[in-house]
Amino acid sequence: MPHTPYPREVIYIGPPLPNRLGKAGFWTSLLGLFTCGLLSPIGLLMSFLALSRKPRGAAISGLVIGLIGTLWIGFVVTLVGAQAMNAAAVEETARKELTRAAMTEAEAVIEQHRADVGRLPEGIAGNKMVLQYVDAWKGALRYDLYDDGDYVIRSAGPDQKFDNGDDLVRRHDR
């Protein structure tokens, strides 16, 4: 019987194939640190995806560096957002104080009229008196006289629409 040679199996033993995605994730994460963390989330994602391939060394390093850069971005964004919200709240408080001051001046005109004439002005006449005063949003103030002798000076507030939840009201009771 003739001898049939078996096919030979060639086994390559050498350095492992590189994990290119892991290296790219590592370098992107590292570069992210020099761009104030802007590239860090991308490097973090690339390194995370590269963890399924061997060797994992660069992917793990990229994951750690990318996480640090991404957390830094989160911290900075939170800090900037908090500062912006604080600045908006301070500005809103200042606007309300300016509006209250204008309402106080308008009330003084109404009270001067009451002292001079002996009664409060009617609706249209009272509104003409307070029309010269504006709130911090450049809207005119409004005078409302009630049947019981009370009155209010009203600002429409930030939305410049009267009779809703953001109006500023200064009520004068007898």
C-alpha positions in Angstrom: 0.0 0.0 0.0 1.3 3.3 -1.0 2.1 5.8 1.7 -0.2 8.9 1.6 1.3 11.8 3.3 -0.9 13.6 5.8 -1.2 17.3 5.3 1.0 19.1 7.6 -0.4 21.7 9.9 1.8 24.8 10.3 1.6 26.5 13.6 3.0 30.0 13.8 4.5 30.9 17.1 5.4 34.5 17.4 4.3 37.8 18.9 0.6 38.2 19.2 -1.2 40.3 16.6 -1.7 43.8 17.8 -4.9 45.1 19.2 -5.2 48.1 16.9 -8.5 49.3 18.4 -7.0 49.2 21.9 -4.0 51.2 20.8 -6.2 53.7 19.0 -8.4 54.0 22.1 -5.4 54.5 24.3 -3.9 57.3 22.1 -7.3 59.0 21.7 -7.8 58.9 25.4 -4.3 60.3 26.0 -4.8 63.0 23.4 -8.1 63.8 25.1 -6.2 64.8 28.2 -4.4 67.5 26.2 -7.7 68.7 24.7 -9.3 69.4 28.1 -11.0 66.0 27.9 -12.9 66.6 24.7 -11.6 63.5 23.0 -11.8 61.4 26.1 -15.3 60.0 25.7 -14.3 58.8 22.2 -11.1 57.1 23.5 -13.2 55.6 26.4 -15.6 54.0 23.9 -12.9 52.7 21.6 -11.0 51.3 24.6 -14.1 49.6 26.0 -14.9 48.0 22.6 -11.2 46.8 22.4 -11.4 45.0 25.7 -12.9 42.0 23.8 -9.6 41.5 21.9 -6.2 40.4 23.0 -3.8 41.9 24.1 -5.8 44.1 26.4 -3.1 46.3 28.0 -3.5 49.3 25.8 -7.3 49.0 25.9 -7.3 48.9 29.8 -5.0 51.9 29.9 -7.1 53.8 27.4 -10.2 52.9 29.4 -8.7 54.3 32.6 -7.4 57.5 30.9 -10.6 58.0 29.0 -12.7 57.6 32.1 -10.5 60.2 33.9 -10.9 62.7 31.0 -14.6 62.0 30.7 -15.2 62.6 34.4 -13.2 65.8 34.1 -15.5 67.0 31.3 -18.5 66.1 33.5 -17.1 68.1 36.4 -16.4 71.2 34.2 -19.8 71.1 32.5 -21.5 70.7 35.9 -19.5 73.6 37.3 -20.2 75.9 34.3 -23.9 75.0 34.4 -24.1 75.8 38.1 -22.4 79.1 37.6 -24.8 80.0 34.7 -27.8 79.1 36.8 -26.5 81.1 39.7 -25.9 84.1 37.5 -29.4 83.8 36.0 -30.9 83.7 39.6 -28.9 86.8 40.6 -30.0 88.6 37.5 -33.6 87.6 38.1 -33.4 88.8 41.8 -32.0 92.2 40.6 -34.8 92.6 38.1 -37.4 91.9 40.7 -35.8 94.5 43.0 -35.8 97.1 40.3 -39.4 96.3 39.5 -40.4 96.6 43.2 -38.7 100.0 43.4 -40.7 101.2 40.4 -43.9 99.8 42.0 -43.1 101.7 45.2 -42.7 105.0 43.2 -46.0 104.3 41.4 -47.7 103.7 44.7 -46.3 107.0 46.1 -48.0 108.8 43.1 -51.3 107.1 43.8 -51.1 107.8 47.5 -50.2 111.5 46.7 -53.3 111.7 44.6 -55.4 110.2 47.4 -54.0 112.8 49.8 -54.6 115.7 47.4 -58.1 114.7 46.2 -59.3 112.6 49.1 -60.0 109.4 47.1 -58.2 107.0 44.9 -58.1 107.6 41.2 -60.4 105.6 39.0 -59.0 102.8 36.8 -58.0 104.7 33.7 -56.8 107.8 35.5 -54.8 105.6 37.9 -53.2 103.7 35.0 -52.3 107.0 33.3 -50.5 108.0 36.5 -48.5 104.7 36.8 -47.9 104.4 33.0 -44.6 106.4 33.3 -43.1 103.6 35.5 -41.8 100.5 33.9 -40.6 97.2 35.3 -37.2 95.7 34.7 -38.4 94.0 31.5 -39.4 97.4 30.0 -43.1 96.7 30.4 -45.5 99.3 31.8 -47.0 98.8 35.3 -50.7 98.4 35.8 -53.1 99.9 38.4 -56.1 97.9 39.5 -58.8 99.5 41.8 -61.1 97.1 43.7 -64.6 97.9 44.8 -63.6 97.6 48.5 -61.2 100.5 48.2 -58.1 98.4 47.9 -55.8 98.6 44.9 -52.7 96.9 43.4 -49.8 97.9 41.3 -48.9 95.0 39.0 -46.0 94.1 36.8 -46.5 91.5 34.1 -43.2 89.9 35.0 -40.7 88.2 32.7 -43.2 86.9 30.2 -44.9 90.4 29.8 -48.3 88.8 30.1 -50.6 90.0 32.9 -52.6 87.9 35.2 -50.6 84.7 35.4 -48.2 83.2 37.9 -45.1 85.3 37.2 -46.7 88.7 37.8 -45.2 90.8 40.6 -48.0 92.4 42.7 -47.9 95.2 45.3 -51.2 95.2 47.1 -52.3 98.2 49.1 -55.0 97.5 51.7 -56.7 100.2 53.7 
